[in-house]
Structures are given as structure tokens and as C-alpha cells.
Amino acid sequence: MLEIQYIKNGSKETAHFDSAKAFLASQYLEVPPFQDHYPVEEVRLDDVKLDLPEATIGGLFNFLTTQKNES
């Protein structure tokens, strides 16, 4: 499970996805659920906290895409 804690319009929000793949697929939609610039406070993938080089939704997307390709 992927849990994302992020800031949207000054309000802390939390989103859950069954997998990192489900999040990536949602971001490929014509109108994605998250804007790339939203700040990310914390991300957990299968209860492991991820250390993002860039703490934004776009940074998370890039991080997960890179990890997927390295696997």
C-alpha cells in the first residue's frame, strides 16, 4: 500500500493507493488527481518511509518511475 501525506491549498491531505503502480497510473490520466507542485510531507510504501530527493508529487512520481525501472 502507498500512503501519501501532502499539502493541498494549505490543508494537509492523505491519499492511499493499493500500490505504487496504481498511483503512477492515476498520474497518467488526462486530468491527474494530484498536481505536480503539491508539497509532500511523508510517503510510505508498504509501511516503509520513502526518502524523496524532491518532496513534491512530481518528485514522488519521478522517484517511483526510477525505482520501477531499476527493479
PDB file as gemmi writes it, atoms N, CA and C in Angstrom:
CRYST1    1.000    1.000    1.000  90.00  90.00  90.00 P 1                      
ATOM      1  N   MET A   1       0.844  -1.179   0.000  1.00  0.00           N  
ATOM      2  CA  MET A   1       0.000   0.000   0.000  1.00  0.00           C  
ATOM      3  C   MET A   1       0.892   1.246   0.000  1.00  0.00           C  
ATOM      4  N   LEU A   2       0.446   2.248  -0.719  1.00  0.00           N  
ATOM      5  CA  LEU A   2       1.145   3.530  -0.784  1.00  0.00           C  
ATOM      6  C   LEU A   2       0.303   4.571  -0.069  1.00  0.00           C  
ATOM      7  N   GLU A   3       0.901   5.250   0.896  1.00  0.00           N  
ATOM      8  CA  GLU A   3       0.226   6.325   1.623  1.00  0.00           C  
ATOM      9  C   GLU A   3       1.004   7.612   1.398  1.00  0.00           C  
ATOM     10  N   ILE A   4       0.296   8.637   0.934  1.00  0.00           N  
ATOM     11  CA  ILE A   4       0.920   9.926   0.633  1.00  0.00           C  
ATOM     12  C   ILE A   4       0.286  10.990   1.515  1.00  0.00           C  
ATOM     13  N   GLN A   5       1.110  11.687   2.296  1.00  0.00           N  
ATOM     14  CA  GLN A   5       0.645  12.839   3.077  1.00  0.00           C  
ATOM     15  C   GLN A   5       1.191  14.076   2.374  1.00  0.00           C  
ATOM     16  N   TYR A   6       0.269  14.932   1.929  1.00  0.00           N  
ATOM     17  CA  TYR A   6       0.660  16.077   1.121  1.00  0.00           C  
ATOM     18  C   TYR A   6      -0.160  17.304   1.522  1.00  0.00           C  
ATOM     19  N   ILE A   7       0.258  18.456   1.002  1.00  0.00           N  
ATOM     20  CA  ILE A   7      -0.420  19.725   1.281  1.00  0.00           C  
ATOM     21  C   ILE A   7      -1.131  20.194   0.014  1.00  0.00           C  
ATOM     22  N   LYS A   8      -2.443  20.469   0.160  1.00  0.00           N  
ATOM     23  CA  LYS A   8      -3.240  20.978  -0.957  1.00  0.00           C  
ATOM     24  C   LYS A   8      -3.956  22.231  -0.478  1.00  0.00           C  
ATOM     25  N   ASN A   9      -3.641  23.351  -1.083  1.00  0.00           N  
ATOM     26  CA  ASN A   9      -4.256  24.637  -0.717  1.00  0.00           C  
ATOM     27  C   ASN A   9      -4.140  24.932   0.779  1.00  0.00           C  
ATOM     28  N   GLY A  10      -2.983  24.632   1.349  1.00  0.00           N  
ATOM     29  CA  GLY A  10      -2.723  24.915   2.761  1.00  0.00           C  
ATOM     30  C   GLY A  10      -3.286  23.897   3.732  1.00  0.00           C  
ATOM     31  N   SER A  11      -3.941  22.860   3.230  1.00  0.00           N  
ATOM     32  CA  SER A  11      -4.559  21.848   4.081  1.00  0.00           C  
ATOM     33  C   SER A  11      -3.833  20.513   3.919  1.00  0.00           C  
ATOM     34  N   LYS A  12      -3.547  19.847   5.041  1.00  0.00           N  
ATOM     35  CA  LYS A  12      -2.888  18.549   4.987  1.00  0.00           C  
ATOM     36  C   LYS A  12      -3.891  17.481   4.557  1.00  0.00           C  
ATOM     37  N   GLU A  13      -3.525  16.716   3.542  1.00  0.00           N  
ATOM     38  CA  GLU A  13      -4.369  15.664   2.985  1.00  0.00           C  
ATOM     39  C   GLU A  13      -3.608  14.346   3.011  1.00  0.00           C  
ATOM     40  N   THR A  14      -4.335  13.243   2.984  1.00  0.00           N  
ATOM     41  CA  THR A  14      -3.727  11.922   2.901  1.00  0.00           C  
ATOM     42  C   THR A  14      -4.432  11.134   1.808  1.00  0.00           C  
ATOM     43  N   ALA A  15      -3.641  10.465   0.980  1.00  0.00           N  
ATOM     44  CA  ALA A  15      -4.186   9.627  -0.086  1.00  0.00           C  
ATOM     45  C   ALA A  15      -3.612   8.226   0.057  1.00  0.00           C  
ATOM     46  N   HIS A  16      -4.420   7.233  -0.289  1.00  0.00           N  
ATOM     47  CA  HIS A  16      -3.997   5.837  -0.230  1.00  0.00           C  
ATOM     48  C   HIS A  16      -4.188   5.181  -1.592  1.00  0.00           C  
ATOM     49  N   PHE A  17      -3.229   4.375  -1.967  1.00  0.00           N  
ATOM     50  CA  PHE A  17      -3.299   3.587  -3.196  1.00  0.00           C  
ATOM     51  C   PHE A  17      -2.919   2.159  -2.864  1.00  0.00           C  
ATOM     52  N   ASP A  18      -3.482   1.217  -3.590  1.00  0.00           N  
ATOM     53  CA  ASP A  18      -3.161  -0.191  -3.355  1.00  0.00           C  
ATOM     54  C   ASP A  18      -1.695  -0.493  -3.641  1.00  0.00           C  
ATOM     55  N   SER A  19      -1.106   0.263  -4.563  1.00  0.00           N  
ATOM     56  CA  SER A  19       0.288   0.032  -4.944  1.00  0.00           C  
ATOM     57  C   SER A  19       0.873   1.300  -5.551  1.00  0.00           C  
ATOM     58  N   ALA A  20       2.193   1.304  -5.692  1.00  0.00           N  
ATOM     59  CA  ALA A  20       2.860   2.414  -6.368  1.00  0.00           C  
ATOM     60  C   ALA A  20       2.409   2.467  -7.831  1.00  0.00           C  
ATOM     61  N   LYS A  21       2.200   1.300  -8.424  1.00  0.00           N  
ATOM     62  CA  LYS A  21       1.761   1.224  -9.816  1.00  0.00           C  
ATOM     63  C   LYS A  21       0.397   1.906  -9.998  1.00  0.00           C  
ATOM     64  N   ALA A  22      -0.493   1.754  -9.036  1.00  0.00           N  
ATOM     65  CA  ALA A  22      -1.817   2.395  -9.111  1.00  0.00           C  
ATOM     66  C   ALA A  22      -1.688   3.918  -9.066  1.00  0.00           C  
ATOM     67  N   PHE A  23      -0.782   4.427  -8.226  1.00  0.00           N  
ATOM     68  CA  PHE A  23      -0.537   5.876  -8.168  1.00  0.00           C  
ATOM     69  C   PHE A  23       0.010   6.373  -9.506  1.00  0.00           C  
ATOM     70  N   LEU A  24       1.010   5.678 -10.028  1.00  0.00           N  
ATOM     71  CA  LEU A  24       1.606   6.095 -11.295  1.00  0.00           C  
ATOM     72  C   LEU A  24       0.557   6.108 -12.404  1.00  0.00           C  
ATOM     73  N   ALA A  25      -0.277   5.095 -12.460  1.00  0.00           N  
ATOM     74  CA  ALA A  25      -1.326   5.032 -13.484  1.00  0.00           C  
ATOM     75  C   ALA A  25      -2.283   6.214 -13.352  1.00  0.00           C  
ATOM     76  N   SER A  26      -2.622   6.593 -12.125  1.00  0.00           N  
ATOM     77  CA  SER A  26      -3.547   7.718 -11.930  1.00  0.00           C  
ATOM     78  C   SER A  26      -2.946   9.026 -12.416  1.00  0.00           C  
ATOM     79  N   GLN A  27      -1.638   9.170 -12.293  1.00  0.00           N  
ATOM     80  CA  GLN A  27      -0.982  10.407 -12.711  1.00  0.00           C  
ATOM     81  C   GLN A  27      -0.856  10.521 -14.234  1.00  0.00           C  
ATOM     82  N   TYR A  28      -1.053   9.402 -14.935  1.00  0.00           N  
ATOM     83  CA  TYR A  28      -1.019   9.430 -16.400  1.00  0.00           C  
ATOM     84  C   TYR A  28      -2.365   9.820 -17.010  1.00  0.00           C  
ATOM     85  N   LEU A  29      -3.398   9.949 -16.187  1.00  0.00           N  
ATOM     86  CA  LEU A  29      -4.707  10.341 -16.698  1.00  0.00           C  
ATOM     87  C   LEU A  29      -4.650  11.734 -17.311  1.00  0.00           C  
ATOM     88  N   GLU A  30      -5.565  12.021 -18.210  1.00  0.00           N  
ATOM     89  CA  GLU A  30      -5.606  13.346 -18.844  1.00  0.00           C  
ATOM     90  C   GLU A  30      -5.719  14.441 -17.789  1.00  0.00           C  
ATOM     91  N   VAL A  31      -6.517  14.201 -16.757  1.00  0.00           N  
ATOM     92  CA  VAL A  31      -6.614  15.115 -15.620  1.00  0.00           C  
ATOM     93  C   VAL A  31      -6.231  14.307 -14.372  1.00  0.00           C  
ATOM     94  N   PRO A  32      -4.944  14.348 -13.989  1.00  0.00           N  
ATOM     95  CA  PRO A  32      -4.496  13.560 -12.840  1.00  0.00           C  
ATOM     96  C   PRO A  32      -5.089  14.085 -11.532  1.00  0.00           C  
ATOM     97  N   PRO A  33      -5.199  13.208 -10.530  1.00  0.00           N  
ATOM     98  CA  PRO A  33      -5.786  13.618  -9.258  1.00  0.00           C  
ATOM     99  C   PRO A  33      -4.911  14.597  -8.459  1.00  0.00           C  
ATOM    100  N   PHE A  34      -3.609  14.622  -8.731  1.00  0.00           N  
ATOM    101  CA  PHE A  34      -2.691  15.488  -7.987  1.00  0.00           C  
ATOM    102  C   PHE A  34      -1.905  16.367  -8.940  1.00  0.00           C  
ATOM    103  N   GLN A  35      -1.679  17.601  -8.541  1.00  0.00           N  
ATOM    104  CA  GLN A  35      -0.815  18.488  -9.317  1.00  0.00           C  
ATOM    105  C   GLN A  35       0.630  18.258  -8.881  1.00  0.00           C  
ATOM    106  N   ASP A  36       1.541  18.332  -9.840  1.00  0.00           N  
ATOM    107  CA  ASP A  36       2.953  18.034  -9.572  1.00  0.00           C  
ATOM    108  C   ASP A  36       3.567  18.899  -8.480  1.00  0.00           C  
ATOM    109  N   HIS A  37       3.094  20.125  -8.322  1.00  0.00           N  
ATOM    110  CA  HIS A  37       3.737  21.049  -7.383  1.00  0.00           C  
ATOM    111  C   HIS A  37       3.294  20.852  -5.926  1.00  0.00           C  
ATOM    112  N   TYR A  38       2.283  20.018  -5.659  1.00  0.00           N  
ATOM    113  CA  TYR A  38       1.840  19.824  -4.270  1.00  0.00           C  
ATOM    114  C   TYR A  38       3.000  19.332  -3.415  1.00  0.00           C  
ATOM    115  N   PRO A  39       3.269  19.992  -2.284  1.00  0.00           N  
ATOM    116  CA  PRO A  39       4.325  19.525  -1.377  1.00  0.00           C  
ATOM    117  C   PRO A  39       3.931  18.202  -0.718  1.00  0.00           C  
ATOM    118  N   VAL A  40       4.901  17.323  -0.567  1.00  0.00           N  
ATOM    119  CA  VAL A  40       4.695  16.033   0.079  1.00  0.00           C  
ATOM    120  C   VAL A  40       5.407  16.059   1.434  1.00  0.00           C  
ATOM    121  N   GLU A  41       4.674  15.737   2.492  1.00  0.00           N  
ATOM    122  CA  GLU A  41       5.272  15.697   3.831  1.00  0.00           C  
ATOM    123  C   GLU A  41       5.857  14.328   4.152  1.00  0.00           C  
ATOM    124  N   GLU A  42       5.141  13.268   3.751  1.00  0.00           N  
ATOM    125  CA  GLU A  42       5.626  11.912   4.044  1.00  0.00           C  
ATOM    126  C   GLU A  42       4.984  10.929   3.078  1.00  0.00           C  
ATOM    127  N   VAL A  43       5.761   9.940   2.698  1.00  0.00           N  
ATOM    128  CA  VAL A  43       5.267   8.864   1.838  1.00  0.00           C  
ATOM    129  C   VAL A  43       5.706   7.544   2.441  1.00  0.00           C  
ATOM    130  N   ARG A  44       4.778   6.603   2.510  1.00  0.00           N  
ATOM    131  CA  ARG A  44       5.085   5.250   2.991  1.00  0.00           C  
ATOM    132  C   ARG A  44       4.627   4.251   1.946  1.00  0.00           C  
ATOM    133  N   LEU A  45       5.536   3.352   1.608  1.00  0.00           N  
ATOM    134  CA  LEU A  45       5.236   2.268   0.683  1.00  0.00           C  
ATOM    135  C   LEU A  45       5.419   0.968   1.447  1.00  0.00           C  
ATOM    136  N   ASP A  46       4.335   0.242   1.640  1.00  0.00           N  
ATOM    137  CA  ASP A  46       4.355  -0.993   2.429  1.00  0.00           C  
ATOM    138  C   ASP A  46       4.975  -0.749   3.805  1.00  0.00           C  
ATOM    139  N   ASP A  47       4.542   0.332   4.465  1.00  0.00           N  
ATOM    140  CA  ASP A  47       4.974   0.738   5.806  1.00  0.00           C  
ATOM    141  C   ASP A  47       6.445   1.153   5.906  1.00  0.00           C  
ATOM    142  N   VAL A  48       7.098   1.382   4.773  1.00  0.00           N  
ATOM    143  CA  VAL A  48       8.480   1.864   4.759  1.00  0.00           C  
ATOM    144  C   VAL A  48       8.458   3.308   4.282  1.00  0.00           C  
ATOM    145  N   LYS A  49       9.017   4.214   5.101  1.00  0.00           N  
ATOM    146  CA  LYS A  49       9.054   5.629   4.736  1.00  0.00           C  
ATOM    147  C   LYS A  49      10.051   5.840   3.598  1.00  0.00           C  
ATOM    148  N   LEU A  50       9.600   6.542   2.566  1.00  0.00           N  
ATOM    149  CA  LEU A  50      10.468   6.838   1.423  1.00  0.00           C  
ATOM    150  C   LEU A  50      11.157   8.177   1.627  1.00  0.00           C  
ATOM    151  N   ASP A  51      12.422   8.241   1.270  1.00  0.00           N  
ATOM    152  CA  ASP A  51      13.197   9.473   1.343  1.00  0.00           C  
ATOM    153  C   ASP A  51      13.277  10.049  -0.074  1.00  0.00           C  
ATOM    154  N   LEU A  52      12.446  11.042  -0.343  1.00  0.00           N  
ATOM    155  CA  LEU A  52      12.373  11.621  -1.682  1.00  0.00           C  
ATOM    156  C   LEU A  52      13.424  12.705  -1.890  1.00  0.00           C  
ATOM    157  N   PRO A  53      14.121  12.698  -3.026  1.00  0.00           N  
ATOM    158  CA  PRO A  53      15.059  13.774  -3.334  1.00  0.00           C  
ATOM    159  C   PRO A  53      14.341  15.112  -3.525  1.00  0.00           C  
ATOM    160  N   GLU A  54      13.106  15.064  -4.048  1.00  0.00           N  
ATOM    161  CA  GLU A  54      12.286  16.262  -4.245  1.00  0.00           C  
ATOM    162  C   GLU A  54      10.922  15.992  -3.612  1.00  0.00           C  
ATOM    163  N   ALA A  55      10.584  16.728  -2.559  1.00  0.00           N  
ATOM    164  CA  ALA A  55       9.366  16.470  -1.777  1.00  0.00           C  
ATOM    165  C   ALA A  55       8.128  17.130  -2.382  1.00  0.00           C  
ATOM    166  N   THR A  56       7.781  16.688  -3.593  1.00  0.00           N  
ATOM    167  CA  THR A  56       6.555  17.138  -4.264  1.00  0.00           C  
ATOM    168  C   THR A  56       5.904  15.911  -4.900  1.00  0.00           C  
ATOM    169  N   ILE A  57       4.673  16.061  -5.368  1.00  0.00           N  
ATOM    170  CA  ILE A  57       4.011  14.967  -6.077  1.00  0.00           C  
ATOM    171  C   ILE A  57       4.812  14.610  -7.327  1.00  0.00           C  
ATOM    172  N   GLY A  58       5.302  15.619  -8.032  1.00  0.00           N  
ATOM    173  CA  GLY A  58       6.135  15.364  -9.207  1.00  0.00           C  
ATOM    174  C   GLY A  58       7.405  14.618  -8.846  1.00  0.00           C  
ATOM    175  N   GLY A  59       8.011  14.988  -7.732  1.00  0.00           N  
ATOM    176  CA  GLY A  59       9.204  14.298  -7.257  1.00  0.00           C  
ATOM    177  C   GLY A  59       8.915  12.848  -6.893  1.00  0.00           C  
ATOM    178  N   LEU A  60       7.758  12.614  -6.270  1.00  0.00           N  
ATOM    179  CA  LEU A  60       7.347  11.242  -5.941  1.00  0.00           C  
ATOM    180  C   LEU A  60       7.150  10.437  -7.216  1.00  0.00           C  
ATOM    181  N   PHE A  61       6.478  11.025  -8.188  1.00  0.00           N  
ATOM    182  CA  PHE A  61       6.259  10.352  -9.466  1.00  0.00           C  
ATOM    183  C   PHE A  61       7.598   9.961 -10.096  1.00  0.00           C  
ATOM    184  N   ASN A  62       8.534  10.909 -10.155  1.00  0.00           N  
ATOM    185  CA  ASN A  62       9.857  10.633 -10.740  1.00  0.00           C  
ATOM    186  C   ASN A  62      10.588   9.554  -9.953  1.00  0.00           C  
ATOM    187  N   PHE A  63      10.523   9.629  -8.624  1.00  0.00           N  
ATOM    188  CA  PHE A  63      11.189   8.650  -7.766  1.00  0.00           C  
ATOM    189  C   PHE A  63      10.642   7.243  -8.026  1.00  0.00           C  
ATOM    190  N   LEU A  64       9.322   7.105  -8.040  1.00  0.00           N  
ATOM    191  CA  LEU A  64       8.714   5.787  -8.241  1.00  0.00           C  
ATOM    192  C   LEU A  64       8.963   5.257  -9.644  1.00  0.00           C  
ATOM    193  N   THR A  65       8.962   6.147 -10.624  1.00  0.00           N  
ATOM    194  CA  THR A  65       9.255   5.722 -12.003  1.00  0.00           C  
ATOM    195  C   THR A  65      10.679   5.201 -12.105  1.00  0.00           C  
ATOM    196  N   THR A  66      11.607   5.889 -11.462  1.00  0.00           N  
ATOM    197  CA  THR A  66      13.007   5.463 -11.467  1.00  0.00           C  
ATOM    198  C   THR A  66      13.179   4.129 -10.741  1.00  0.00           C  
ATOM    199  N   GLN A  67      12.523   3.986  -9.587  1.00  0.00           N  
ATOM    200  CA  GLN A  67      12.628   2.740  -8.819  1.00  0.00           C  
ATOM    201  C   GLN A  67      12.051   1.572  -9.597  1.00  0.00           C  
ATOM    202  N   LYS A  68      10.945   1.809 -10.284  1.00  0.00           N  
ATOM    203  CA  LYS A  68      10.290   0.763 -11.076  1.00  0.00           C  
ATOM    204  C   LYS A  68      11.234   0.277 -12.180  1.00  0.00           C  
ATOM    205  N   ASN A  69      11.932   1.222 -12.816  1.00  0.00           N  
ATOM    206  CA  ASN A  69      12.831   0.864 -13.908  1.00  0.00           C  
ATOM    207  C   ASN A  69      14.087   0.165 -13.420  1.00  0.00           C  
ATOM    208  N   GLU A  70      14.490   0.429 -12.181  1.00  0.00           N  
ATOM    209  CA  GLU A  70      15.683  -0.201 -11.632  1.00  0.00           C  
ATOM    210  C   GLU A  70      15.417  -1.609 -11.144  1.00  0.00           C  
ATOM    211  N   SER A  71      14.152  -1.928 -10.863  1.00  0.00           N  
ATOM    212  CA  SER A  71      13.799  -3.260 -10.341  1.00  0.00           C  
ATOM    213  C   SER A  71      13.876  -4.317 -11.407  1.00  0.00           C  
TER     214      SER A  71                                                      
END                                                                             
